[in-house]
């Protein structure tokens, strides 16, 4: 676990508002092999918003327990650096729309 990475990602994504009524929450799994570079925050947020806006979501997968896993495109260098997995879920939880969850976290 790297609390600095989790805090960095939570800070970068906390202000992101839902981009779809169908997506109740977005879970990001950090890649703990990367170190934090504070100057990356704005570009990371931009890449993430671009990714969110470009998704065609499979409604059935979205409603499943595992959710809909999003492939991070090669062009999203910072997302690939900091995030191991992004999953959309239909159900929402209290708190931020984008949730930073460590690997193996059962929701």
Secondary structure, 3 states (H helix, E strand, C coil): CCHHHHHHHHHHHCCCCCCCCCCCEEEEEECCCCCCCHHHHHHHHHHHHHHHHCCCCCHHHHHCCCCEEECCCCCCHHHHHHEEEEEEECCCCCCCCEEECCCCCCC
